[in-house]
Amino acid sequence: MRLGISSWTYPWAIGVAGFPPPQRSFRLTDLLRRASLLRVGVVQVADNLPLDKLDPGEIRDARDLAVSLGLTIEVGTRGVQPAHLLHYLSFARTFGATLVRTLIDSTDSRPALNEAEKWIREVLPEFEAQESG
């Protein structure tokens, strides 16, 4: 087992919806540097720091920094729509992540359990192919 932190470790530093933003929001690279200072090896980038809202350059910088610091990245999001999950699978590939965590509900989707299961099963082969590849 490896110790780690999550973007939810610092919600107020990152920003909480419905509240005034911090004077200087934590960036993904800040979170990675904090993990290194704390001497933990895993960082889960969760739904409060959505990767799909970050600039591609920031994603590249974070990936390179994580590699240089020897950190393992786990990807987290909200939502189980197939296109969304596949988009986050691409982030997992970028970071070399072996885990994509999600919650069924998102701000724009609240599927019934049977629909969520159907959507997850739809993309499961691509996730399994990533695991074995």
C-alpha positions as CSV (number, residue, x, y, z in Angstrom):
1,M,0.0,0.0,0.0
2,R,1.2,3.5,-0.8
3,L,0.2,6.7,1.0
4,G,-1.3,9.5,-1.1
5,I,-3.3,12.7,-1.1
6,S,-6.2,13.9,-3.2
7,S,-7.3,17.2,-4.6
8,W,-10.0,16.8,-2.0
9,T,-7.3,17.0,0.7
10,Y,-7.2,20.8,-0.1
11,P,-10.7,21.8,-1.1
12,W,-10.6,25.4,0.1
13,A,-7.2,25.9,-1.6
14,I,-8.5,24.6,-4.9
15,G,-11.9,26.3,-4.6
16,V,-15.4,25.1,-3.6
17,A,-18.4,25.8,-5.9
18,G,-20.8,28.3,-4.4
19,F,-18.1,30.0,-2.3
20,P,-15.7,32.8,-3.2
21,P,-12.6,31.5,-4.9
22,P,-9.3,31.5,-3.0
23,Q,-6.9,34.5,-3.7
24,R,-4.6,32.1,-5.5
25,S,-6.1,28.7,-6.4
26,F,-4.0,25.6,-6.0
27,R,-3.0,24.3,-9.4
28,L,-2.4,20.7,-10.2
29,T,1.3,21.2,-10.1
30,D,1.0,22.8,-6.6
31,L,-0.8,19.6,-5.5
32,L,2.0,17.5,-6.9
33,R,4.7,19.5,-5.2
34,R,2.8,19.3,-1.9
35,A,2.6,15.5,-2.3
36,S,6.3,15.4,-2.8
37,L,6.9,17.6,0.3
38,L,4.7,15.3,2.3
39,R,6.7,12.3,1.0
40,V,3.6,10.5,-0.3
41,G,3.7,8.6,-3.6
42,V,0.2,8.8,-4.9
43,V,-2.0,11.8,-6.0
44,Q,-5.6,11.4,-6.9
45,V,-6.9,14.3,-9.1
46,A,-10.5,14.2,-8.2
47,D,-13.7,15.9,-9.4
48,N,-13.0,19.2,-7.6
49,L,-10.0,19.7,-9.9
50,P,-11.5,18.5,-13.2
51,L,-8.8,17.6,-15.7
52,D,-11.1,18.4,-18.7
53,K,-11.2,22.1,-17.5
54,L,-7.4,22.4,-17.5
55,D,-5.2,23.8,-20.3
56,P,-3.4,21.1,-22.3
57,G,-0.1,22.7,-21.4
58,E,-0.9,22.5,-17.7
59,I,-1.7,18.8,-18.2
60,R,1.7,18.2,-19.9
61,D,3.5,20.2,-17.2
62,A,1.7,18.2,-14.4
63,R,2.5,14.9,-16.2
64,D,6.2,15.8,-16.5
65,L,6.4,17.0,-12.9
66,A,4.7,13.8,-11.6
67,V,7.2,11.7,-13.5
68,S,10.2,13.8,-12.2
69,L,8.9,13.5,-8.6
70,G,8.2,9.8,-8.9
71,L,4.5,10.2,-8.2
72,T,1.7,7.9,-9.2
73,I,-1.4,9.7,-10.5
74,E,-5.0,8.4,-10.1
75,V,-7.7,10.1,-12.1
76,G,-11.1,11.0,-10.7
77,T,-14.3,12.6,-12.1
78,R,-18.0,12.7,-11.9
79,G,-20.3,11.1,-14.4
80,V,-20.6,7.8,-16.3
81,Q,-21.6,9.0,-19.8
82,P,-19.6,6.9,-22.2
83,A,-17.9,9.9,-24.0
84,H,-17.0,11.4,-20.7
85,L,-15.5,8.2,-19.3
86,L,-13.5,7.7,-22.5
87,H,-12.2,11.2,-22.3
88,Y,-11.0,10.5,-18.8
89,L,-9.5,7.3,-20.0
90,S,-7.4,9.4,-22.2
91,F,-6.2,11.4,-19.2
92,A,-5.4,8.2,-17.5
93,R,-3.2,7.2,-20.5
94,T,-1.5,10.6,-20.4
95,F,-0.6,10.2,-16.7
96,G,0.0,6.5,-16.8
97,A,-2.8,6.1,-14.3
98,T,-4.1,2.7,-13.5
99,L,-7.2,4.0,-11.7
100,V,-10.1,6.1,-12.9
101,R,-12.6,6.8,-10.1
102,T,-16.0,8.2,-10.8
103,L,-19.3,9.0,-9.3
104,I,-22.5,8.2,-11.1
105,D,-24.1,11.6,-10.8
106,S,-22.7,14.7,-12.4
107,T,-24.0,18.3,-12.6
108,D,-25.7,17.5,-15.9
109,S,-26.6,13.8,-15.6
110,R,-28.4,11.7,-13.0
111,P,-28.8,8.4,-14.6
112,A,-30.8,5.5,-13.1
113,L,-28.7,2.6,-11.9
114,N,-29.6,0.4,-14.9
115,E,-28.6,3.2,-17.3
116,A,-25.3,3.9,-15.5
117,E,-24.6,0.1,-15.6
118,K,-25.3,0.1,-19.4
119,W,-23.0,3.0,-20.0
120,I,-20.2,1.6,-17.9
121,R,-20.5,-1.8,-19.7
122,E,-20.3,0.1,-23.0
123,V,-16.9,1.5,-22.3
124,L,-15.5,-1.4,-20.2
125,P,-13.8,-3.1,-23.1
126,E,-11.7,0.0,-23.8
127,F,-10.7,0.2,-20.1
128,E,-9.9,-3.5,-20.0
129,A,-7.8,-3.1,-23.2
130,Q,-5.9,-0.2,-21.5
131,E,-5.2,-2.4,-18.5
132,S,-3.8,-5.3,-20.5
133,G,-1.9,-3.0,-22.9
